Amino acid sequence: MMFRILLVLFFINLSFAQQIDKVDFIKCDASVSPNHAEKSIYGDVVYEFKIKKAIDTIKIDAKSMEFSRVMINGKSVKFKNSGKTLDLFEGFKKGKNKLTFSYSAKPKQTLYFTGEGENLQIWTQGQGRYTSHWLPSFDDVNEKVIFNLNVSFDPNLTVISNGIHQSTVVYPPLSSQNNIWNFRMKKPMSSYLVMLAIGNFAKQTSTTKSGTPLEFYLDKNDISKFEPTYRYSKELFDYLEQEIGVKYPWGIYRQVPVRDFLYAGMENTTSTIFAQDFVVDEIGFNDRNYVNVNAHELAHQWFGDLITAKSGKHHWLQEGFATYYALLAERHLFGDDYFYEELNDYAEQLKRASKTDTIPVMNEKASSLSFYKKGAWALHVMREDIGAKNFQKAVVKYLKKYQYKNVNTDDFLKIVKEVSGYDVENFKKVWLEKSGFEMEIAQKYLSKNKFIQDYFALKKSKKSLAELTEILKSEAYYPIKQYIVYQTRNIPFEERKVILETALATNDILVRRAVAESTPVVPEAFKSQYETLLKDNSYQTKEIALTNLWKNFPDERLRYLEQTKEIVGNNDKSFRLTWLALAMNTENLPEQVKATSYNQLLGFASENYESSVRQNALELLLQLNPNDEKVIELLFKATVHHKWQFTKFGRDNVRLLLKKPEYRILVEKLASTSDEIMKELYWKFLNEK
C-alpha cells in the first residue's frame, strides 16, 4: 500500500501468537451479502481448521458482530462474543475440524458504502489488521488462510473479490434474488488482503507473456480513460515477472479504482484497489498518472502477499521492496536518468526528514518515508554492491523458500550472504538499524549517472546567462532545465527573457510548467508567449497560466475565461473550480453567469462528488460567502466523511468559524429548522467547550 501506514500494523497479540502454535486455520468459505441501505453485511462462514496441540479457547477476530447457528463438526456449540472476538471453547478435537456460523455487522470502518444508484460503490480496505470489521477473520498476519468468497448483490452492478471468478449464479430478471458471484483462491494469504469491490464498472482484459489474465476496471462513465489510466500495465507486469525471477503466483491479476479510497492503492491478493484520482485522460496523464502506484502494488503481490513480514519491525521487507521494484520498472520504461532523478529525490526527502525522524527502518514505529524510501535505498545499495544477477538469485531463493509464509529481515539477509558473501551485518547496521540517512554514501551511488553528475555540478557553479541558455538548448535531462528556470526567477525580466523564451522552446511539458510557476508577474512583452501555456497538454500548467494571466491583464479576463470555459481538468476538478472562482471575481461578467458559477461551486461541494472535489469547492465558498446557509450545511456534512483528511478540514473550519458570534447565531438558527440528523450534527459542535 502507498504513502501511509498505521503504527499498529502487524502488531501481534500474544494470545494469537500462542494460538497459531496450536491451531492452524486452513480454509474459509464465506457467503456474504452487503446491504447498502443499512450499511451492513451478513453472511454464512465455514472454516476448516486443524488442532495441533491442546488448547482451551480458540479466538477469531470479529469486531462488533452478532453470531448465530455456531456449530463445530456438525454440532451446535456454546460460544462467547466479546465484541472483539468470537471465542470457541468446546466441540473441537485434535486433527481436522469444521466450524460453521452465521454473522451480521454494521462496520464503522474497513467496509465503505459510497454513492447511490448507478453511482453506488462498496469497497474494503483491510490495512494490516482490519478485515475483522466486516468478515470474521484474523488480525494476526501470521495466520494464512485460503479464502473463498460467494458474494450476493444486485445483478446490475459488478462484484470483484480475490482469486479466480469461478462462476456467477444469475437469477431470472423478474426474480427478487440477487446474483451470486463465486471467487476462489488456491493458496493461503493473510486476512488483511481479503477484498471486496462493487460498482458500476466496465472491464477490459489482456494477457501477459507468461499467460496470466489481466483485468482492468473503470467506472462506466470513464470508459474513454482506459488507455491512459492503465498505460504500460502489461509491460510493467512482464518486466516485474522477469526481473523478480519468480512467476506471478496467483493465477489472475485485476485492478479497480474506487471513489474516496483512503490511500493511493492497496495490494489485495490478485485484486488491487486504487484511488479514483489516478483515473486520467490523455492530458491528465502528464500531471498525475498511475504508473508508479501500478508497479508498486503489483510488486506487493510477491513482497507482502506471497511472503508477509512477521511483524511491523520487518515491514520494510514489503514496502521497501515494492518501492524499489516500482523504481526498477520505471527505469525500464523511462530510462536511467528518470531512475536516478527519483533516487535523488528520495535521498533529499530522507536527508531533510533525518533532522527530526530518529526512528530506524527496523522498528514498527518507523515512518512511512523510512519503510518505503529508505528501504528502497537500502536495496539499491545492496543490489549495486553484489550485482544485479546475485541480487536476483537471492530474491528468487528467498521467495521460493518462504512462499505463502511469513518472514523477518534475517531470513532475507541470510540468503543474501549465502549467495554473495555480502557483509550483511554491516549493511543491517548502517541501513536498517541506524537512524538518519547516509547522504554521502548515497551520493557516491547517485554519481554513477552522468545526469546526476551534471546536476550536482550545476548547483555548485555560477554560470552566466549565456551558458545557462546553452544548457537549455542542449539535450540535458529536464530537471536541469527546470532548475535553471527556477533559479533565475529573481533576475530582472529583460535579462531573464532569453531564459524564458528558450525554456518555452524546449516544448517539454515540465520545463514549460516551470516557466508558468516561476513567472507570476507577466510583463506585456512576454504576454503572447506566456499565453501559449494555455494550450499545453497539462491541466496544472493551464490552471497556473490562466490564474496568472487573469491577474496580470484585467482587460483580457473575459477572453481568457471564454477560451478555457470547456476545460474541467483532472479528477479533483481543480481547473474547473479555479475557473469558477475567477469568473465570480470578474467584474464585467454578467450576473447570471456569476450566479450559475456559484451554483456550480455549491454542486461540487455536495455529497455527489469525491472529498477532494468537495474540499476544493468548500475552500473557495468559504472565501466567497461563509455565511450562506447552504455553505454552512455542506461544511458540517464534511465533518462526518469516512476520509480523515476531509473530516479534519471540515472540523477545523467549523470550530474556527463558530468562534464568531454571528456565525454561531446562524448555525443555531439552522439547527432549529433542520431534520434530526443535521440538527444533531449542528449541536454536536455548538455544545463543544
N, C-alpha and C positions, 0 to 999 in steps of 0.2 A: 504494500500500500504506500501512497506517496505523502510526504511532507508533514505528517502529524502522527504522533504515537502517544498513547496514554501510558503513564508511568506504571499502571497496574498490569500492562500487557505481559502475559505469560507468568504472572505470579502464581506459584503453585501452593495450594493449601496442603498442609502436611497430611491431613486425613486422606486427601485424594491421592497423594503420592504413595501413601501406605496402601490405599485401595488397589492401585494399579499392580502392586506386587502380588495381590491375592485374587484379583478379578480381572478378566480380560473381556471387554465388550467387543464383539466381532462384527456384528451386522445390525443395521437399523432399517426396518421397512416402515415408513411413515406415510399415512394418507392424511393430507391436511387440506383445510378449507378456510381460506381467508374471507372475512366478511367486511367489506368496505364501509357499509352503512354503520356498523357497530365498532369499527376499528378493532376488530377482534380476529382470533383464529382458533379453530378447534380441530381435533384430529384423533386418529387411532394410531398407536405405535406398537411395533413388535421389535423387541431387542433380543438378539441371541448373544448369550454370554457364557463364559467358562469360569468356574471356580477353581483356582489353582491351589489355594490354601484356605484353611478355615477362617471365616470372617463373621463377625456378629451382625454388622449392618452394611448394606450396600446403598450408596448415595448416587442419585442422578440429579444434576443441576437443573432447577426449574423455578424460575422467578415468578412469583405471584400467579400461580396457576391453580386450577381446580382439576381433581382427578376422579375417575370412576372406573368400574369394571377392571380393577387391578388384579391380574392373575399371573401366577408363575407355574409353568409346566401344566397348564390347563386347569388349575385350581385357584379359587379366589383366596387372596391373602390380605392380612391386615397390613396397613402401611401408615406412615406418618408424613404429613405435608407440613414442612417447617416454614413454608413461604419462600424458601430459597432452594430447598432440595426435596426430592421425593425419596424418602427413606424406607428401605425394604429390610425386614429382619426375620422373615420366615419363608418356607416353601422352596428354597433353593438347595441344591445338593452339589457335591464335588463333581466336576466334569461339566458337561453341556447343560444349559438351561435356556428356557424361553420365557420372556416376560412380555405381557400384553397389557395395555391400558388405554383409556380414552382421556383426553385433556382438553381444556379450554383456557384461553388467556386474552387479556387486553393489554398488549405490551405498551409500556411507556417509552420504550426505545427499541432500537435494533430492527423492528419491522415498521416500515413507514408507509402511510397512505397519503397520496397527494392527488389533487385534481379531482374532476368529476366527469362522468360520461365518457366520451371518446378521449378525453384528456386524463383519465384516471391512470395512475401508476401506483403499483405496490412493489416495494423492494426492501431488501435486507442489507444490513452492514454489521457483520459479526465482530469485527475489530478486536481480534485477540481472544475474547472470552465472553461474548455477549449473546451468542446464538441461543443460550438457555432462556432468553426472554421470550422467544417465540416457538422454540422446539426443545422439549426436554432432552438434554444432551450433556456435554462435559466441558467445563471451563478449563480443565487441565489439558493443555495441548499435547501431552504425552499419551493420552488415551486416543488412539486412532481407530476409526470405525468405518466400515463400508456403509455409506448412506444411500438409500434408495427412496425417492420421493414420488408419491402419487398426489397430484395437485388438482383439486376440483375448483373450477371457476367458470365465469361467463364465457361462452364459446366465441363471442365477438372480439375477445382480446387474446393476446399471445402470452403463454406462460413459458418461462425459462427456469431451469434449475441445473443441478450438477449432473454430469455424466451423459450417457447416450440417451437420446429421446427415443425410447423403445416403441411407444405407441401412444395414440390418443383415442380415448373412448368417446365417440361422438353420438349424442342423442338426437332424435328427430327434432326438426325445427320448432314444432309446437310444444315440445316437452318442457316441463319446468326444471328438468335436470340440467346441471352444469356439465360441460365436458370434463374429462379427467385425463390429464397429461401424465404419462408414466416415464420417469427418469431413473436410470440405473447406473451405479458405479461398479467397477470391477475390483478396485483396490481401495485400501483404507486411507482416511485422511482425518485431520483434526477437526473438531466440531466448528471452530470459528470460520472454516472455509465453506460451510454449507450455505447455499444462497437460494434466493427466490426473486424473480423479477417478472412483473406482469404489466402489460401495457398495450397500447395500440401500435405495435411495432411492424415494420416492414423488414424483410430479410434478403440478404444476398449471400451467395456461397462461393467458395473457392476450394482448391485442394493444394496442399504443399507438395514439394518434390518427393517427400517420403510417403505421401499418400494420406496424410491427416486431413480430415474435413475441417474447413474453416467456415464459421457462420458469423456474419456481420449484421447487426440490428440497428435500426434507427426508428425514431418516431415517424409515422407515415407522412407527417407534414414536412419531413426533412429529406424526402427521397432524393432530391436533387443534390444532396450533400454527401452521398455515399463515397464517391471517389476521393474528394479532398479530405474527408474525415478519416478514412481508412487507407489513405495513400501509404504505400510501402509495406502494408501489413504482411502480405505473403512473403515479400523479400526479407523482412525482419525475422519471420518465423524460420525461413530456410537458412538464413545466416546463423541465428542463435543455435539452432539444432546442430549445425555443422561445427560452430565454434565451441560450444559446450562439449560436444563429442558424445552425447548420450541422446538417443532418440526420445522425442517428446513422449512422456509416459502415460498420457491419459486418454488417448483414442480420438478425442474431438476437442476443438477449441472454439469458443464463441465469445463475443464481446457485445455489450449492450450499454448505451448511455441512459441515465435517468436524470430527471429534473431534481434539483436541490440535493444532490448527493453530498455527503458530508466531507469528502476528500476528493483528490484528483482521480483516484482509481483504487480498486480492491481486487486482489488476485484470487478470488474464489476458484476452487479447483474446477478446471475445464471451462469456467464461465466468468470472465471478468466483467465487473460493473465499473463504469467510469462516469465522470461528470458531463452534463449536457453542454457545458461551456467549451468542450473540445469538439463539438459538432460544428463544422465550419464550411463555408463556401470557398470558391477559388481565391477570393481576395482575403478572407479571414484566415486562410492557411498561413499567410505571410505575417500575421500578427500573433497568433497563438494556435499551435496545432498539437495533435495527439501523438506525434511520432515518439517522443521520449517516454511519455507515460505508457504508450502502447508497448514499447520494448521492455520497459521496467516491469510492468505487470506480467508480461509473457515470461520474462526471466524468472519471476517468482514461481512459475509452475514447476520449475526444478528446485529453486532455492527458496524454501518456505513451505511448498506444498508436497513435493516428493520427499524432501528431508526438511524437518522442522526443528528449530532451536529448542533445546530442553527448557530454557528459561530466558527471562529478559536480559540476563547478563550476556547472553550469546546472540542477542537479536541482530547484531551486525552481520552474522552469517546469512541472514535473509536480506536485510536492506542494503548492506554494503555490496553484496554480490549482485543484487538486482540493479542497483545504481551503476555499478561498474560495467556489467554486461550490456546495459542500455547504452552506455557511452561507446562501448566497442561496436555495437550495432550502428550507432550514428556515425562512427568513424568509417564504417563500411559504406554507408550511404553518402556521406558528405565530405570525407577526406580527413587527412591528418591535421590540417590547420584548424578545422572545426573541433576536432577531438582535443587538441592541446589548448585551444581557447576555453573550452568548457572546464578542463582540468585546472587551468589557471584561475578561472572564475571561482571554482570550488576552493582553491587554495586561499584566494583573497578573502572569501567569506569565513573560512576557518581561522585565518590569521586574525581578522577583526574580532571574531567571537571569542578567541582564546583569552582576551583580556578579562572576560567575566565568566566564561564557561570553563570550569575547573574539573569537570567530571570526565574520566576517560571513557573510551569506547566500550570496554568490557565492564560495564556497570549498568544495571537495569534502569538506573535513573539518568543515563546519558541522554543528551539532547538528540532530537531528530537529525540535526546537522551532523552530529558525530556518527550516529548509526549509519546514515546514508552516505554522506560525502567524505568524511574521514575514513569510513570503512572502505569506500571505493578507492580512495587514495592509497590506503594500506595495500589493497590488492594490486593496484598498479605498480607500486614499488616492488612487491613480490614477483609479479609477472615479468617486470623488466630485469630483475636480478637473476631469476632462474631460467628465463627464456620462455617464449610462448608455448613451445612444444612440451616442456616439462610441466608448465602450469596446467595445460590441458590434460596431460597424463594424470596429474594429481587430482584434478577435478573429476575426471572420469572414474578413477578408482574410488574417490570419496563418495560420489553419487551412487555408484553401484553397490558399494559396501553397506551404505546406510539407507538405501531407498525404502520408503514407506516407514521410516523410523525417525527417532529424534537424536540430535547431535549436540555436541558442545565444541568450543573452539579447539581444544586439544585433539579432538578426533580429526579435524581437518589438518592441523599443523603436523601431527604425527605422520600423516600420509605425505605431506609436502616434504618432510625431512627424509622419508624413505625413498621418495622418487628422485630428489635432487641433492640431498645433503645440505640443504639450506639451513642457516643458523636461525631456526625458528624461535629460539629462546630470546635472542636479541630483538628479532622482529616483533615478537609479542610485547616485550618490554617497551620498545620505542613507540610502536604504533597503536597498541591496544590497551596497555596498562598505564601509560603516561598521559597526563592531560596536556592541553595545548596543541600546537601544530608546528611541526618541524619545517618551517618555511625555507630555510637554507638548503635542507636536503631536497625538498620538493623542487626548488628552482634548478637544481642540477639535472633532474629528470625532465623538467619542462624545457630546458635549454637544448635538448636534443633536436628540437624543432626550430627550423630557421625563422619561421614567422614569429615565434616567441622571442628568439634572439633579437630580431629587428624591433619588436615591440618594446622589449626592455631597454634596448639602446636608444630608441626614440624618446622614451620617458626621461632618460638621463641627459639627453642632448639639448642644445639650444640652437635650433636650426632657423635659418632665415625664412621669410615668407616664400621666397622663390624656391627654396629647397623643399619646403612643405608642399608647395603646389606641384612640384615634380613627383613627389610621392603619391599625391592624389591621382596623378595621371598614370601611375605605374600599375602593375598587377598585384600590388600589395593586398593582403587579406583585409577585409572590410573593417575589423576593429581598429586597425592602424589609422584608417581614413576617418573613422568616427572620432577617434582620439584627437586628431588634428582639428576637426571641426569644433569640438567642444573646447579644446584648449585655446582656441583663438577667439572665443566668444566675446571677450572684453576689449578686443582691438577695435579701433575706430572703423566704421563701415568702409570708408574709402580705401583703407589699407586691406581690410578683410574681404572686400568684394571679390577679388580673384579666387580666394579660397572657396567662397560660397558658390561661385559660378562653376568652378572646377568640380566641386563636390556634387553639384546637381548633374553635371555632365557625365558622372560615372554611371548614372542610371541604376545604381544599386539602391534597392528599397531602403535598406537600413542606414546607408550613408545619407540618403536624401531625408530620411526621418530625422537624423541628427541635425540637418540644416533647419528643418521645421522647428524642432525643440529648442535649438540654441539661438534662435532669432525671433524673440517675442516682439521686438520693435522692428517693423519692416519699413525701410526707407522707400520713398516714392520711386527712387531709381532702381529698386530691386523688386518692385511690386509685380510686374508682369512675370518675372522669373519665379517668384515665390508662389504665384497663383497656379503654376503648373503642378504644385504639390497636391492640389485638389483632385488631380487625375491619377495619382499614384495608386497602385494596387495594394493599398494598406488603409484600412479603416482608421487605424490610430493616426497615421500621417494626415489623412483627410480631416480628422477631427481637430488636430492641433492647428493645421493650416487654416481651417475655417474660423476657429476661435481668434487666432492672431490677426487674420485679415479683417474680420468683423470689428475688432478693437481698433485697428490702425486706420481703417478707411471708412468712417461713418457714412459717407455719401454713397458708398458702394454696397451697403449692407443688404438691401433688397435684392440686388443682383446675385450676391453670394448665396443668400438663402434660396433663391429661385433655382440656382444652379445645382444645389445639393438637396433639394426637398424630397427626392425619392430614395435617398440613402437611409438604410436602417442601421447597418453595422453588424457587429458581432452579436453573440448570444445575449450579452448583457445590455444590448440596445444603447450602448454608450453614445454612439454618434447621434442617433435619433433624439435622445434625451438632451444632448448638448444643443442640437438644432432647435428643439422646442424652447429651451431656456433662452437662447439668443433671440428667437422670434418674439418672445414675450417682452423682451427688453429693447425691441426695435421700435423707435418712436413712430415712424411713418408707416408701420404695418397696420392694415385695417383691424379694427377692434374685433370683428368677427373671427378673423384668423387667430388673433390672440386668445379669444375665448375657446376656440377649438383646440388650440395648442395646450391651454391649461387643462381642459377636459382629458386630453390625451395623456398628460402627465398624471392626472388622477387615476386613469385607467392602468397605466404602467405601475402605479404604486399599489394596485389592488391584488387580491389573492389569486387572480388569473395568471400571474407571472411569477417567475422564479425570484428568489430572495435577492439575487444580485441586481436584477432589474428594479425590483421594488425599493431597494435601498438607494440606488442611484436616483430614482424618481423622488423619493421622500427627501433626500438631501436638497434637491432643487426646490421642492414645495415648501420646505421649512424656511428657506431663504425668501421665497416669494410671499407666502401667506400662512404662517404657522397657526394662526387663529381660526382658519377655515375649519368648520365642524367636520367636513369630510376628511381633511388632512389629519385632524386630531384622531378620528376613528381609525384611519389607516395606520397611523403611528402606533396606537395602542395595540392593534392587531399584530404588529411586528413583534411585540414582546412575548408572544406565545408560539412562535415558529419553532420547528424542530432543529433548525440550524443555529448553533450557538452564536456565531458571529453576527447574524442578523438580529437575533434576540437581544444581544448586548447593545447593538446600535439603538434598537428601539427603547430599551430600558434606560440607557444613558440619556437619551434625548428627552424622554418623558420626565425623568427626575429633574433634569436641568430646567425644563420649561415650567414644571409645577412650582418652582421657586418664585415664579412671577405671579403675584396675586390675581391679575386679570385672567391669566391662563387657567389658574385653579378654579376661578368662578365659572369659566366656560366649560370645563370638564365636569364640574358638579352639576351644571345645567344639563349637560348631555346624559349624565348618569341618571337623572330623574326622568328622562324620556326614552331611554334605550330599552332594548329587550334584556332579559335576565342575564344572558351570557356577557353582553357588553357592560351592563351595569356592574356585575361582579368584577369585571376586569378594571373598570374605572376606579371603583372604590378600593381595590387592592392597592393601587398606587396612592390614591388620595389619603388612605389611612396610614401610610408609612410615616415613620417619625424620622 
